Amino acid sequence: MIRPEARALLARWGETGFALAVLVAGLWLGLRGGWILLPLGIALALLGAGLALIALRRLRFATAIQDQPGLVEVDEQQLAYLGPTGGGYVSLDDLIELRLLSRGGQRFWRLKQADGQALLVPVAANGADRLFDAFAALPGLDAAGLIAALHPPPGGPGLAPREELGPILWRRRDRAAVKPALT
């Protein structure tokens, strides 16, 4: 009953629309409620604003699938890329470095493990939009910097079509250097 293009648009903007609806409902409740419902309306509006910020970041992170084969799965602390000629698994606990790589005109996430192995995940693979939440869970990761690296400004230093290893977007701090405080 709904055209596929309209369904895709609703799926893409649905989370953002819901967050904005929560924001508007909170503002409406806060303005109509007087002293009793004003705090509840403000809290609901702040929740909606936070949800909208997260939804817009996810929206900017997601890219259209461009006929790059493979499937990305995220299950708790494990990332998996299943491709036709390769793939692998990476645990977020074993991840020590995250970079963006350009190879043959295509872009890949380069996930380096503690043992030195690296997994290349195409940016445009099916399910790669789920990586934003997994990457956001990494300690000290700048989500805005991650999105900026994925979408460089026009005329900026974007990744070249030839093979190029981009800057380090995230690196795990040495766990041995962090000592628990004695009480």
SULCORBEL-V141484 format. One line per field, one symbol per residue. phi: phi as a letter, one per 40 degrees, with the letter a starting at -180 (. if undefined). psi: psi as a letter, one per 20 degrees, with the letter a starting at -180 (. if undefined). burial: # if it has 9 or more other ideal C-beta (glycine too) atoms within 8 Angstrom, else .. A space follows every 10 residues. Layout:
BEGIN
phi = ???
psi = ???
burial = ???
END
This chain:
BEGIN
phi = .ccccccccc ccbccccccc cccccccccc cccgcccdcc cccccccccc cccccccccc ccbccbfcch bbbbbfbbbb bbbcbaiibb cccccbabbb bbaggbbbcb bccccgcbbc bdcbccgccc cdcccccccg cccccccccc bccdgccdcc cccaccccca acccccccbc ccb
psi = hpqhghghgh hgjggggggh hggghggggh hhibhgighg ggghhhghgg hggghhghgh hpqqplkprr pppoodjppp porhiaaaqp phhipiqprp qpokiqqqpo oprhjiqqpp ophjqpjiii hghghhippj pohhhghhhh mqqpjalrpq hrppoarphq ppqphhhopq pp.
burial = ......#..# ..#.##.### ########## ..#...##.# #########. ##.####### ###....#.# ####...### #.#......# ##.##.#### ##...##### ###.....## #####.#### #####..#.. #.#..##.## ........#. .....#..## .#........ ...
END
